[in-house]
Amino acid sequence: MNLLFLTFLFPLIGFVLLAFSRGRWSENLSALVGVGSVGLSALTTAWIIWQFNVAPPEGRVYTQQLWQWLSVDGFETNFTLYLDGLSLTMLGVVTGVGFLIHMFASWYMRGETGYSRFFAYTNLFIASMLFLVLGDNLLFLYFGWEGVGLCSYLLIGFYYHERKNGNAALKAFIVTRIGDVFMAIGLFILVFHLGTLNIQELMVLAPQKYAAGDGWLQIATLMLLGGAVGKSAQLPLQTWLADAMAGPTPVSALIHAATMVTAGVYLIARTHGLFLLTPEVLELVGTVGGVTLVLAGFAALVQTDIKRILAYSTMSQIGYMFLALGVGAWDAAIFHLMTHAFFKALLFLASGAVIIACHHEQNIFKMGGLWKKVPLAYASFLVGGAALAALPMVTAGFYSKDEILWEAFASGHQGLLYAGLAGAFLTSIYTFRLIFIVFHGEAKTEAHDGHGITYALPLMLLIVLSTFVGAMITPPLAGVLPESIGHAGGEAKHSLEITSGAIALAGILIAALLFLGKRSFINALANSAPGRFLGAWWYAAWGFDWLYDKLFVTPYLLLCRLLGRDPIDQTIGLLPLLARGGNAILSRSESGQLRWYATSIVGGAVLLLGIVLLA
C-alpha cells in the first residue's frame, strides 16, 4: 500500500505532459497518455484493494505522509493520504469508472478540436478527485474540492466558441462557489474552536468540546451541508447541473457518475461524527434529499434533451443518497453511490453513442426506432435504465435503493419513505419514457452504429456491473461508519421490497401505455390547459432559474450598471471640476485691458467696504 501516492501521481503526470504538448501530439499519442495514465492509476488501485483485503493494515487504516504543507502558530497541516474502507471504496469508483469513461472518450472525441486539451483537463479532474477522497484533513480535502470545481468549469465550457457553453460553465462555477464559501466558513469555525482540521482528530475532539446540539457546531455543520448541496446539486443549489450538459458527453458521465456530484455525499459521510452531534442538521440533510429527488423526478418527466433527462435523474439519485445520510443509513448511501456510478456512467456513455449515431442530435423526439441500428447502445439503455428504475432482483440499483428505503422505514422517517417511493415511481416512468421514445416507434433519422474496442468494451463492462453482479461488490465500511439500525429486516423488509418492486414495474407499465404507439392520450393531456401549465413549469425545473434571476441576477446587474458610472468617483470628481471651472473664469479676467482692471479694483474695494460696514 506504499504505492498509494501513485494513484494521483499518474494522472498528474498525464496532465502535465498533455498540457505542455500544446496540441501538437497526434490523437493516438494523446489518447495513450490520457487514457493510459488513468489506467495505471486504476491498476494501482486494484493492487491496493487486493492488498487491503489480503493483508489489511493495523486497524484497517493506512496513512502515508508525503510532506508538510503548513505550520503556523501551532496549526499544522500535512499532505497525508488516509486510506480506510470509505476512501478505498471511493478510490475504486473514481479510478475504475473513470478509466472506462476515459477509454470511451478516446473514441467519442475523435476528430474534435482540442483532443489533447480534453484529456489534460480530465486527467487533472481525476487527480483532484483523488486528493479529495484521500486527504486526511479537511484542508487537503478542500484543495481537491476546489480543483474539481476548476476542472468542471474547464470541461463544461470545453466548446468555448459557443457563448451558451461558456455561460453554462460560468453558472456551474459560480453556484458551486457559493457552496464552497459556506464550506470554508465551516472550516474556519472548526479550526477556531478545535485547533485542527485533521478529520480523525475532529471526530475525537468534537464530542469533548461540543455538547450535543451546540450552536457553534450546528453552524459549522450547516456550512458543511451548504458546501455539500452546492457540489452535489441539491436544493437549493441544484440549478447548475442540467446546464452542465453543455460539455462533451464523457464529461457528463465523469461529473455525474464517478466524481464531482458524489463529493458532497462523501463529505457528509466522512464527517459523520460532527453531524451525529447535530441531529437537527442531520434531519435537514434527509429532508433536502427527499425534496430534491421528487422535484427532479417531475422535471425529468417533460425534458426533451436526452442528456438533460439523465442530468435530472442524477440530481434525483443523489437525493436518495442524502436521504440515506439523513436517516443514518451511512453504508446504504455509499453502496448506492457505488452502484449509481456503474449504471449512470453506462447511461451517459450510451447516450453519447446515440448522439454520435444520430449526427449530434439530442432531442429525443427527433429520434425513434433505433433499437436495430445501435444494438449495443439499446442494450446499455435497457440494463442501465432498469438499474436506474430499480427493477427487482436483477439490477444493482434495486439492492442499493431498497436498502435506503428500508432504513428510512426502520428509522421511523415515514415522510422520507413516501418521498423515496414516489421518486422510484417517477424514475421508472421518465426512464422508460426515454427508452421507448428513442429506441421504439417510427424512425425519424438515419443512424450509424459505433465500432471499435474503445467503444464497445466500456459499455459491456458497465452493463455487467449494472446488474446484480455490481450489487455483489460490498464496500468495506465496517468500523468506518456507524452501523445502521435497520439491518435485521425480516418480513417487514420483504414486504417493502415487494412494494418498491411493484412500484417500479407499475411505472414501466404506465410508461409503455403512454409512450408506445401513437401517444394520443399523453399528447391530449400535454395540450390541455393544466398540462401546458405543469409541462412548462416542470420543463423549467420548477422555475428556480427564473426565481434566482429575479432575486439575485437582476439586482446584481442593476448594481453593476449603477457602479459602472461610479457615483462615488463622480462625486469626488466635482472638486477638480470646480477648480477647473474657477480657473477658466479667472483666466478670462486676464484680458490686458486697463479699463477692466480699474473697474475690477473699484468693484473689489466697494465689495470689501460693504462687507466691513455690514459686519
N, C-alpha and C positions, 0 to 999 in steps of 0.2 A: 504493500500500500504506500510505500515511499515514492511511488511514481504518480501520486495523486496530482502533483503540480502540472504534469504533462497534459492533463485533460483540458486545461485552458491555454497552456503554452502552445500547443499545436495550432489551434485556431488563431491565436495572436500572431504567430509566425506567418500563417497564411494571409492574414490581413495585411501585415507589413509588406510582404512580397508582392501581393496584388496591388496594394496602394502605390508602391513605387514603380510598378510596371507601367503605370500611366497609360494603360490601354494598348500597349504595343505588342502584347503577347497574343498568340493565336487563341481561339476559343478552346481548343483541346488542352493546351497548356494551362490556361486559366481554370478550366474545369478540373484538371488534375490537381492543381494546388488547392482550389477552393473546396472541392468535394473530398479530396484526399486528406486534408488537414482535419476536417471533422470526422472522417472515417478513422483516422489514427486516434483521435480523441475517444471515439466510440469503442474502439478495440481496447484502449487503455482502461476505459470504464468497465468493459466486460471482464478484464483481468482483475480489476479491483473488486468487483462484485463477487467473483469466484473466490478470491482470497478472503473476503469479508465473511463468506458463508462457510468456507472450509476451515480457516484458521482465524476466527474473529479476534479482534484486538481486545485488550483488557477492558471490561465494562462495555464492550461493543461500541467503543468510541475511539476514534483515531484523530489526532491533531498533528498538523505539520506547519511549523512556523517558518515563514520564508524570510521576512526581515521586519525590523521595527519601522513603523510608519510615523507615529507621533509620540513625543514625550514632553509634555508641557505642564509644569507645576503639579506634578504628581499624577496627571492624567496620561495614561499610556494606551496606545492603540497599535496593534501589530497586524501585518498581513499574515494571518494564520488561517489555514484551512481546517475546517471542522467536519469530520465525517461520522455520521451515525445513520440509523435506519432511515430517517426522514430525508437527509441530504443525499443519501445513496439512492433512494427512490427517484428524487428529482434529477440527480446526475444521470441515471439511466434513461429517464424520459427525455431530457434535453439533448443528450448526445445521440441516443438511439433514434428517436423520431426525427431529430434534427438532421441526422445523416441521411435518412430516407428522403426527407424534403430536399436536401441539397442535391441528392442524386437525381431526383425528378426534375429539379430546376435546371440541371445541366442539359436536359432535353428541352424543357419548356422555353428557356431563354435563348435558344439557338437563333442566331440572326439578329438579335436585339442589339441596339446601340448601347454601349456601356456594360458589356458582358462581364469583363473582369471587375469593373466597379461594383456590380451587383454582388459578386462573391466576396469582394473585400468587405462590403457592408455586412453581409450575413455572417461572415467569419467573426467580425468584431461583435456582432449581436450574440453569437453563441458564447464567446469568451466572456462578455459582460454578464450573461445569464448565469454562467458558472461561477463568476465572482459572487453573484447574488446568493446562490444556493449553498456555496461552500464557505462563505465568510463566517468566522466565529464571533464576530461582533457587529453591532448594528451600523457602525460607520463604514466598515468594509462592505456590508450588505448594501448600504445606501450608495456606495460608489458604483457597484454593479447595477443598482436600481436606476441611477441616472444614466449610466452607459446604455442600458436597454432603451431608455427613453430617447436618447440621442439617435441611436440606430433606427428606432421605429420612425423617427422624423425623416431620416435619410431614405429609408426603404419605402415608406408610404408615398413620399414625393419623388420616387425614382424617375418617373416620367415627368420631369420638372418642366418640360417645354409647354405643357398644358397648365393653364393657370389654376383650374379646378383641382388638379392634383397637388399643387403647392399649397392651396388653401386647405385641403384635407390634411396634409402633413402638419401645417401650422396649427390647425384645430386640435389635432391629436396631441401635439407638443404642449400647447397652452393648457388644455383641460387636464392632462396628466400632471403638468407642473403645479396646478392648483393643489392637487392631492399631495404632491411631493413637498410643497411648502407646509401643509398640515403635518406631514410625517416628520419633517425637520423640526418643527416646534415640539412634537412629542419627544424627539431625541434630546432636545435641549432640556426639557423638563426632567427626563430620566437622568441625564448626566449631572444636572444641577443637584438633584436630591440624592442620587446614589453614587455619584462619582465615577461611574464606569458605563461603558456600552457593551461590554462583553456579555453575550447572551446568557451563558450559563451562570455567570455571577449575578446578573439581574434576576434570574429565576430564584436564586438563593436569598438575595438581599431584599427583594421587593416584599415578601411576607414579613420580614423583620422590621422594615421601615414603615410600611403602609398597613393600616388596618383595612379589613375588607370594606370596600365602598369608599375609600379615601378620596377626597375631592381632587387632589392633585393627580392621583393615579387615574382617576376617571377621565380627567382632561387629557392625560398622556395617551391612554388607550383610545380615546375618541380621535385624537390626532393620528394615531397609527391606523385606525379604521379609515380616516379620511384619505391617507395615502393608499390604502388597500383598494378602496372603491374607485379611486382615480385610475390606478394601474389595471384593475380587473374589470373596469367598465360596468360598475354597479351604480344603482340610483344613489345620488343624483348626478354623478359624473360619467354617465354612460354614453353620452351623445357622440363621442368621438369614434366609437368602434365601427359603426356601419360605414362612415365616410372613409375609414381606413382601407376600404376595398379598392381605393384608387391605385394602390400599389400592385405589382405583379402578383398573380395568384399564389406562387410559392411563398411570397411574403405573407399573404393572408394565412396560409397554413402555418407558417412559422410563428406568427404573432398570436394566432387564435388557438393553436393546438398545444404546442410543446413549451412555449416560453412565456411571453410577456404577460398575457392576461391571467396566467396562473400565479403570478408573483404575489398578488395580494392574498391569495389563499395560503400560499407558503408563509408569508409574513405573519399572518394571524396564528397559523399552526405553530410556527417556530416560537412565537412569544406567548404561547397559550397560558403560561403561568401568570402573566400580567392580566390577561382577560378573565381568568378564573377568579381573580380578586375583585373584579368589577362586573358582577353578574348582570347589571342593567345594560352595560355596553355590550356584553355578550348576547343578550336578548336582542339588542338593536342589530347586531350582525345578522342574526337569523331572520329578523323582520325585513331588513334590506334585501337579503337574498330571496325571500319569499315573494315580496312585491315585485322585484326585478324580473324574476323568472316568469311571472304571469304577464306583466306588461310587455316583455319582449316576445312572449308567445303570441299575443294578439297582433303585435306589429309584424311578425313573420308571416302571419296568415294572408296578408294582402300585398306583400312585396312582389315585384316582377323581375328584379335582378337576381340571378342565380346565386351570386356571391353575397348579396345583402341578406337573403333568406338565411344563409349559413351563418352570417355575422350575428343576426338576432338570435339564432339558435345557440351560438356561443355565449352570448350575454345571458340567455336563459339557463344554460348548463352551469355557468359559473355561479349563477344564483342558487342552484342546487347545492353547490359546494359551500357557499356562505350560509345557507340554511343549515347544512350539516354542522358547520362550525358553531353556529349559534345554539344548537341543541346539544352540543358536547359530543357529537359523533365525529371525533377528530380523525380516526382511522378511515371511516367511511368517506370523509371529504377527500382525503389523499388518494384513496382507492378510486374514487370517481374521477379525480384529477388525472390519474394514470390511464384509465380506460377511455376517458374523453379524449386524451391526446391521440390515442390509436384511431378511434373512429372519426374524429373531426379532421385529423390530418388526411385520412382516406377520402373524406367527402370533399375537402378543398382541393386536393390533388386531382380527384376525379372531375371536379367542376372545371379545373384548368384544362383537362383533356377535352372536355365537351366544348369549352370556349375556343380552343385551338381548332377542334374539328369543325366548328361552325363559323370559322373565319372571324374570330374575336367578337362574336355576337353573345351578349349576356342576358338579353330579355328572354325569359322562359316561354313567352307566348309567341316568339318568333322561331321556336324550335319545334320539336314534336317528332314522334316516330323514329327515335334514334337508337332504339334498343338493338336493332340488327346492324347498324352502321358502326357503333362503338361498343362492342360487346363487353370489353373489359371495364370500361367506364360505367356501363349499365350494371354489371355485377358489383362493382365497387359501391355504387349508389344503393343497390339493394341491401348489401350487407351493412354498409355504413349507416344507411337510413334506418334499417331495422335496429341497429345498436343504439342510434340516437333516440328512436321511439321506444327503446327498451322492450323489444319483442321477447316474450318469456322463454327462458331456458337456453336458447341457442346463441344469445348475443352477450357481449361483455357489458354493454350498458344496462342490461336488466339487473345483473347481480349488484353492480355498484349503486344504481339508483334505488333499487329495492332496499338496500341496506340503509340508505339515507331516510327513506320513508318509514322504515321500521323504527329507526332511532327517534324520529320525530314523534311517532306514536308512543313509544315506550317512555319517552321523557315527558309526556303529557302536553306537548305542544300541538293541540288539535288544529288550531288555525293554520299553522305551518304545514301540517299534514295535508289539509284540504288544498292549500296552495300548491303543494307538490303534486297531488293527484290531478288538479286542474291543469297544471303545467304539463304533465305527462299526456293528458288528453289532447291539448293544443299541439304538443310536439308531434304526436302521431299524425294529426290532420295536416299540418303545414309541411311535414317532411314528405309524406306520400302525395300531397298535392304537387310538390315539386317533381317527384319521380314520375307521376302519371302524366303531367303536362309535358315534360321534357322528352320522355322516352316512349310514350304511347300516343295514340291518336294519329292525326294526319301529319305527315312530314311537310314542313314549311321551309326547309332549307337544305341545301346539299351539304353533306358532311363527309369527312375522311378520317379514318382511324389512325391513331398513333402507332408507332412501331419502335422497336429497339429495347434493349435490356434496361436502359436507364428510365424508360417509360413504364415498362411492364413490371419490373421487379419490385419497386417500392409499393405499387398498388397491390400486388399479390401478397406481399408480406403483411401489409396493413389489413388486408381482407382477413387473413388468418388471425391476426391479433385482435380484430374487432369481434370475433366470435367468442364462444365460451373459452377458447384456448387462452385469450388475453386475460379473462377473468381468473384463470388458474394461477396467474402471477400474483403472489401475495406480497405487498410491501412489508418490509421488516420493521414494523413500527412498535413492536412490543418493548416496553420500557422507555420509549421515547416520548410518546403521547399518552395522556391519561386514558384508561380503559373506559369504553362506552358502557352505558348501563343496560343496553338492550340486547346483549349477545345471546341470552338464553333463548328467547323466542318461543318456540313451541307451536301450539295450534293457532294462537293469535297471529303469529308471524306468517304461517302458511295461508291463513285467511287473507291477510294483507297482500301477500304475493299473488294470490288468485285474483284479488280485486284490481291490483295495479296492472296485472297482465291482461285482464278483461278490458280495462280502460284503454290500454294500448291497442288491442285488437279492434275495439269499437271505433277508435279514432281512424284506424286504417280503413275499416269498412265504410265509414262516413266519407272519407276522402275518395274512396273508389266510387261511391254513389254520386258524389258531387262533381268529380273532375274527370271521370272516364265517360266516354260517349260525347253527346252533344253539349253537355253542361248547361242545358236550358234553364234548369231551376236555379242554379247558382248565379247565372247571368241575370235572370229576372230579379233575384234577391239583391244583387250588387247594383242594379239600375234603379231600385226603389229609393224613395227619399231617405229612409233610415239607413239603407245600405250605402248610399253615396256618402252620407254624413260620416258613418262609422268607418267606411273604407278610407276616406280622406284623412280622418283623424288617426287611424291606426297606421296608414301609409306614412304619415308624418311623425310616426313613433310617439304618439300622444301629444305632439306639439311642444316638446321640450326645447327644441331649437328655436321655435318662434318665441317661446316664453323667455328664454335666456337672451335672445336678441333684443327683446323689449326691455328687459331688466338690466342688462349689463352692456351689450354691444352698442345699442343706440345711444345711451347716456355717455358711454366712453368716447364714441366718435364725436358727439356734440362737445364734450370737454376738450377733445383734441382740436376741434375747429376753433374753439374759444382761445385755447392756449397757443394755437398756431399763430394768432395775431399777437399773442403775448401781452395782455393788458398791463401787467406789472412793468414790463420793459417799456411799453408805450408811455406809461405814467412818468417813469423816471426820465424818459426821453423828452418830456416837456421842458426840463431845465435847460439843456443845451439849445432847445428850440427857442426858448425865451431869450437866451443870451445872444443867439444869432440874430433874432429879430431886433433886439435892442441895439446891437452893433450896427445893423443895417440902417436903423432910424438915425442913430447918432452920426453915422458916416455921411448921411445926406446933409448934415449941418455944416460939414467942412466944404463950403461952396467957394471960398476965396473972395466973397463979396463983402465990402466994408459995411454997407448998409445993414446987411443981415447980422453981422457981428455986433454992430452998435445996438440994433433993435434987441438982440438976444441979451446983451448986457443990461439994457434998461429993463427989459421984461423980467430978468432974473432978480434984479435989485428990487423991483416993485413986489415980486412974489415973496422975497425974504422979508421986506418991511411988513407986508400983510401978515405973514406968519408970526412975526415978533409982536405986532400990535394985538393980534387975536389971542396969543398965548398970555 
